[in-house]
Amino acid sequence: MTMRRHLAATALRLCLYRVGGSLKGARTAEVTVELAHPSTEPLAQRTPTEPAHPWWWFANTTPGRIMTIGAILALLGILSAFAISSTINERQHQLTAVLDHTEPLAFTAGQIYTTLSVADASASTAFVAGTEPRPVRQRYEQAITDAAVAVTRASSGLTDPPMVELLGRINAQLAVYTGLIETARTNNRVGNPVGSSYLSEASALMQDKILPDAQRLYETTSARVDAETTASAEIPAPVIIVVTATLGFGVFAHRWLARRTRRRVNIGLVAGGLAIAVMIVWVGSALVVSTAGSRTAKNTAADSLRLVTNLAITAQQARAD
């Protein structure tokens, strides 16, 4: 009996101990859940770490330097090609403008002066002869017709407002001049002495206004021809500088790469250098031929034409006087 009581008491203690442990574990679990709740748990923070290398570290390496040198060489090659093509296009445009616009305009301006001077001299010759000779009259009419045609041609080629205004003034004064000549011719036929007064007024208009304006037009267009021809024959200094810099940097890059890689010949640099050399020889020959041709044209044809025109103008001035 006593043994049974002892066993029962021991079992009771064991049960109480288990129950107490379970309650204690529940309270501990409740505390743990409360600590792990998002509203009470502090936010996690990332520890700042420095990169292993700066962003520009690759440029200091040998592959980075090779890529940098290659990019610079490619840029210089593009600049060389752009400078050469721009120079060729500009020179071609200048020569085309001289051949199709400026030089014909200067020649037409010279024709305006010489034909007007011939017309004035013919009109004066007709009055000096007394009875107007038919060849002299025909020469006057032909000179006036040629002058009108030259004015029309020049008007289609002029674009500068001052030159357009000058040519318009010549055209308006030419109409007044022909009217005075016809009035003088009519009075001379009927024997009125007033015809000489009309002739003097017409000749004064030609000598004092029309011919000086025509000479100014010719001098302006002739100076433009000389300036554009000289510009087309100049040595392209910017192109030479860019191409020389490209070749010099290419030689430097080849030597640097040979020291770094122990390669005496680099296929890529040699191929690029040969391509640039072919371009330089090809385009350089074209520029040399173009420059020589432009200088020859300026020193022979353009200067000769200007000299002949100036001689014709001087001769007509002497004849009119």
Order of alpha helices (4+ residues) and beta strands (2+ residues): alpha-alpha-alpha-alpha-alpha-alpha-alpha-alpha-alpha-alpha
